[in-house]
Amino acid sequence: MSEAAYLAGLVAAGAGALLGAALPARHRVPGAALASAVACLAALLGAGQVLASGRPFALRLAEVLPLTGAELSLDPLGALFVAATAVVGLAVSCYSVGYGAHAPAGRATTATLPAFLATVLLVPAAASVATFMVAWELMALTSLLALLADHRRRAEARDAAQWYAAMTHAGAAAILLGLVLLAAHAGGQGFTEIAAHRGRLSSPIASVVFVLTLLGFASKAGAVPLHVWLPRAHPEAPSPVSALMSGAMVNLGVYGILLVGEDLLGGGPLWWWLLVAALGVSSAFFGALHAAASTDAKRLLAYSTVDNVGLVLLGVGSAGALAAGGERAVAGLVLLAALFHLLNHSLFKGCLFLGAGAVQHAAGTRDLDRLGGLARRMPATAVLFGIGALAISALPGLNGFASEWLLLEGLLHGFASRSAVTEAALLAGVATLAITGGLTATAFVKALGVGFLGQPRTEGAREAKEVPPSMLAGMALLAAGCVALGVAPGVVLPGLERAVSSGLAGGAPRAARPGLGLALASWRGAVQPALVVSGLLAGIVLAWGALRLAPRPAELRRPRHAEAWGCGRESQTARMEITATSFSEPLQRVFADVLRPDHDLEVTHAAESRYFPEAISFHQRVDDAIERVVYRPVISAVARWGRVARRVPNGSVHRYLAFGFAALVLVLVVLA
């Protein structure tokens, strides 16, 4: 039953791509969206059955791929990633109906989104090297085409697509090389066969395979320093594509690390997982810092993805390090927290990207400095975006708090490890959780307060109107998930524990007790978010009732009207309010050595006297330091070599023959 539902989902997603390409303009987007929604529901049903029962399924489709055939197998770990993709895809499918109505898309653009969805659903079920690489490359191709939807009108979209294409194909090359090397030493390309013969691998070969695949998968996950494509691609992609990329596609980088490191290689030495944890720490801090400094709403969300994927990698690396030291119970708890946070990230980041797209659709900009006052003009969007912002800031009662609390508990209980190096890594993880928590709260107080509160700063923000109901329904679905998993996180823990047992080599004992809340199985530690939320609501109701019933002087009973945040002034204008740039200024001063912001101040003096300024213009830009220091010099060097190389093919037959002769001599020398 589970395999039939999963295959039906893949077929429905493919049908959505065909409908998007074949239907007339009026029915194109609704038809593709309906097929995509059916695909997500069917895939969610199949993945849910695997997670509920713990029984995987396997299929072989000999007619699909020449020579090798297609091998599919969905275990609980892969089912978790399919389920996260299906939930985000369902919300995106609903949202795209209203999103595409105001700007009818072409056939290719409409067909690309369901095709992209199909490939993301396919990757976690690939069970051989050939099937996995075909699905991975199809995912890269369809996501690149989706990113290029607006390339004719925006040069930034073309530039982002070039960065994404280069990084994703370099990563795919590393993954292919590692998997081929692994298959060659295992004597077969099926994942089951590779796992059964991993004892044949020598330690150096296994380490080379792990490092190669780690580089490839980390680039897809957006881990620092391989993240440079992500803050370029996510802001330029259409918002449904951004939500699917951030809420589903980057998850597969984490899946690939677990697949190779735990399933195919069987765990490995301690330094492998310390390397993964180091990537997580650097990604979490770097992403949170740049998110707090960004004024572009979608760029802020993109860097926040780097931050949260970093927290997941921190959990995966810490779990692997603890398992390598024999601490399997704590390792299972930390990996459970990491996978739970990955699922939660899919929900609140998908909601936030869809909310940012709604703001851009209504106000015509995503620059926070040019927004303001949207809460009154777009109340439903403001509430839904606010739920996502509070969830990612780990407010108690929402899902971000539940997974971060669980991760913190796991890291703290890991201090009983017998390895000093592992304890140091766990200490760095705890510090990272604390620092990034504050930075994330700063970033989303800025996004919510500057973007939605106060007064509008531009005409576009002043004339903004609420988005269509279908767009609100897509955001509401994900926001409801944030609330549900925040109030009753225990409902998903049994399925997550089956995913942990499938993803951690050798399995792991139960880490949490059953129930609606969070209660650790082998340690002291529990929290009941439902009770916390109930207490807060009861306190609010009691306070409101006390204020209503308490006697008040006559002058306080008369209604008074005043400007919000007026500070006693007679009137308040948008020029008196704080902007996103000024909100981030103190933080940029503190971390100036890391961010290195560029400032441009231009003062125009009055014609009568140079002592009286007529206008002052201030511009500030925070570039990605790693891109500036690492990637741009490499690109410049390659460009210089390219200019030199263009002089070589000058049309001379003698020169070409000389090149061929030199190559032949080199081959003979090497073979000799």
Secondary structure, DSSP 8 states (H G I E B T S, - for coil): -HHHHHHHHHHHHHHHHHHHHHS-HHHHHHHHHHHHHHHHHHHHHHHHHHHHH---EEEEETTTSTTT-EEEEE-HHHHHHHHHHHHHHHHHHHHHHHHHHSS---HHHHHHHHHHHHHHHHGGGB-BHHHHHHHHHHHHHHHHHHHGGGTTT-HHHHHHHHHHHHHHHHHHHHHHHHHHHHHHHHT--BHHHHHHTGGGS-HHHHHHHHHHHHHHHHHHHT-TTS-TTHHHHHHHS-HHHHHHIIIIITHHHHHHHHIIIIIIT-S--HHHHHHHHHHHHHHHHHHHHHHHH--BHHHHHHHHHHHHHHHHHHHHHHHHHHHHTT-HHHHHHHHHHHHHHHHHHHHHHHHHHHHHHHHHHHHS--BGGG---HHHHSHHHHHHHHHHHHHHTT-TTSHHHHHHHHHHHHHHHGGG-S-HHHHHHHHHHHHHHHHHHHHHHHHHHHHHHHHHSS---SHHHHT-----HHHHHHHHHHHHHHHHHHH-GGGGHHHHHHHHHHHSTT-----B-SSSSEEBSSSS-EE-HHHHHHHHHHHHHHHHHHHHHS---HHHHS-----TT-TT-S---GGGS--HHHHHHHHHHHTHHHH--EEEEEEEE-SS-TTSEEEEEEEEE---HHIIIIIHHHHHHHHHHHHHHTTS--S-HHHHHHHHHHHHHHHHHHH-
